């Protein structure tokens, strides 16, 4: 399968960046839940904020947001999203959420929005959902379908597929972003020194994950907040507004690229605080 035919088939935006290692992300995810809060710590204990990155990223894409939230006393867990399939990624997140004591504000960026919406369904811990330049799929909708709903995404032509053999022995493709296009496509408002690192350390997403239909959406039953990135070249702003309106979410719009958690961690942290203040 050629790069161009796959790009035309997927035609999908999805996410960002990173600079840390997967090992660091896993360490944060395994240690933080146990220390995120203890029973009996007091009625004024803040909810735990759980951050889920999307494709072409790792949990270090949240570093600026983590710093601001921790400075305010919020326990924070930045999850290492496997990026192997929507069902399996959501199941992984659901298991991690089960280890956290107390209420959770669950935050997703880009493809991570699909993951949090599926994983939070039926949860008795997640009390607020925050979608940051993210997908809010209806049941059965895929990221690929939503990305193509309105014009404006140029991600498809920037994708570089790498053939891989899946665990069941079938053929698949890991998707990367062409390094030469990464800055303009994903993070035009981030310095090139930073985006060069993000491009070099990006984690691939298996192509089938972007085409997999979502489960029953948690945004129908859990209060939701949405940050629309108006300069997004991956998920068009019109698509983000459509999904936010459909979900009846509390919505803010920021002039930023898809990499808004890197370029505008202040705005992202402000929205998360707004959601967290509603949690009992």
N, C-alpha and C positions, 0 to 999 in steps of 0.2 A: 504494500500500500504506500503510495507516495505521500510526502508531506502535505502537498496541496490538497489531495483528495481527502485526507483525514481532517485537515483544517476545515474544509468545506462541509464535511459531515458533522463535525463537532460544533463549529461556529459558536464558540462559547467564551465568555470572559471567565476568569477566575483568578485568583488572588495572588498575592503578594509574596513576599520577601522574607528576608531573614539575615542574621549574621551569626547566630550561635549554632551549636551542634545539637543533633537529635538527642545525644546523651544528656546534655544539660537540660533539655526540655523534659525528658523522661524523669530526670532527678527531681525537677521542680514539681512535676505532677505526682510523683510518688511520696515525696516528703511533705509537701504543703497540706494535703488533705488532713493528715493526722494532726497537724498543728494549727489548722485553720480555726478551730474554736473548740472549747471544752464545755460540757454541760455544767451548769452552775456558775458560769463565768459572769453572770449578771444579765439583767434584762436589757441593758443598753448596748450589748454586744452587736457589732455591725455584721451584716450578712457577708458571706464569702462571695467574692466575685470570681467567676470561672470564665476564662478567656479562651476562645477556640479559633485558631487561625484557619485560613483556607488554603487553596492550592498554590503551589509555587512559593510556599512560605514555611517558616517554622515559628515556634512560640516567641522567639526573640523579636518578631515584628511588633509585639506588644510592649517592648521594654519601656518606652517613654510613658505609656499608660500605666504600667505597673508601678513605676516610680511615683507617679502622682497619687495613685490610689493608696499605696502603702504609706505615703506621707500623711494621708488623712486617716490612717488607722484601719483601713480595710484589709482583711485577709484576702490574698489573691493567689489563684492557681492558674498558670498558663499551660494549657493542655497540649501534649504532643499529638496532634491529629494524624492518624495513620495515612489518610488520603488513598485508601485502597478500595473503597466502595461505600455508598451512602448507608446501607443497612449495617454493615460491619463497623463503620466509623461511629455511627450512632449508638450501636450496642456497646462499643468500647467506652464512649463517653458516659453512657448510662451507668455502667459499672463503676466508673471513677466517681460519679456523683454520689453513689451509694456509700462511699467511704467518708464523705464530708458531713460533719455534724452541724446541724442548724440550717437556716434558710440560705438560699443561693440566688444570686443575680447571674444569669447565664448570658454570655455575650458571644456573638459570632461575627466574623468578618467574611464576606464573599461566600464561597462554598460552605464555610463554617456556619452560615445562617441556616442552610438546609439541614446540617447536622444537628444544631441545637434544637431546631423546631421538632425534629423527629425524636431526638433523645429525651426531650422534656415532657413528651406526651405521657400523661398519667403520673407524673412525678409529684410527690408530696413535699419536695424540698424546693423546687424551682418556683420562685414567687414573682420573678420579673424576667423578661427576655429583652435583650438589646441587640439590634441588628445594625451593623456598621458597614455601609456600602455592601449590603449582603442580600442573599436570596431569602425570600419568605414564600416557599412553595405551597401551593394547595396540594391536597392528596393526589398522588399520581403524576404531578408535574416534576420535570427534571430541570436542572440548571441550564441544560442546553436549550430546552424549549423556552424557558423564561428569557434567556439571553437574546434569543432571536425575535422576541415578541415585538420590540420596537427597534428602529434603526439606531445605529451609533456605535456599536461595539466593533473594534478592529482587532480583537484578540485572535480570531481564527487564523488570520494570515501571519501572525507572529509565533504560532505554535511550531515546535519541533518535536515530532514523535520519535520515540526510541522503542523498537520492538522488544517485548519481554514475554517470557513464558509464565503463565499464571500458575498458582498452586495446583489447580486441577489438570494441568498439562495443556490447556488451551492457549492460543496466542492472544496477546493483548498489546497495548502500547502505553508506555509512560510518556506523559506530555511535559515538555519544558517550554520555557519562553526563550526565544532567540536572544542571546545576550546583547547583541548589537541593538535590539529594539526595546530592551527592558525599560530603560529610563523613560523614553517617550511614551511607551504603552501603559506602564503601570505606575510610574512615580515621577511624573514630570515636575512636580513641586518639591522634590527631594534632591539634595546635592548629588552630582554624578559620582563623587567619591563614595557616597553611601550606596547608591544604586549599583555601582560596580560590584560591591561586596554582596548585595542582595541577589544580583543576577548569578554570581558565581556559586552562591550557597543555596540557591533555590532547591526545594524538594519537589519532585514530580508528583503529579496526580495520575492515577490510572484512568485512561480515557473513559472506560465504562462507568466510572463514578459520576461523571458529569451528565450521563444519559439515563441514570437510574431514577425512577420515580420515587417521590417522597412518600413517607407514611402520613398518617393522620396528623395535621399540624397542631402543635401546642399553642401557636399564637391565637387560636380560636378560643382558648380557655384561660390563658395566662396573659396578664397585662404586658403590652409590648411597646418598645421605644425604637425608633428608626432614625439613623443618621444617613441622609442622602448626600453623596459626594457629587457636586454639580459638574465637575470636570472629569468625571470618570470615563475612561476610554474602554473599560472592560464590561461593566454592567451599566448601560446607559441610564442617565439620571431619570429619564422618562419611565423606564422600567422600575427603578427604585421607588419613584413616586406612586406608580400604579400599585405596587405591592403594599406599600405603607397605607395607602388609602383603603385598599381591600381589607387589610387587617385592622383598620380603625386604630392605628398606632399613634402614639405621641411622636411627632416628627419634627426634626430640625434639619435644615439644609446648610451645608458648609461648602464654600468654594475650595475644593480640594480634589486631588487625584484619587484613584482607587486606593493608593497607599496612605489613606488618611490617618491610620493609626500611627504611622511614622511621621508624616508631615504635620499633623495637627493633633498630637496626643492630648493637648489641653481641651479641645472640643470634644474628643471622644470621652475623656475622663469626666467632663461636665455632664454629659448625657447619662453616663453610668451612675454618677452620683444622684441625678434626678430620679432614676429608677430605684436606686437603693433606698432613698429616703421614704419611699412608699412601703417598704417591707417592714413587717411587724418586728 
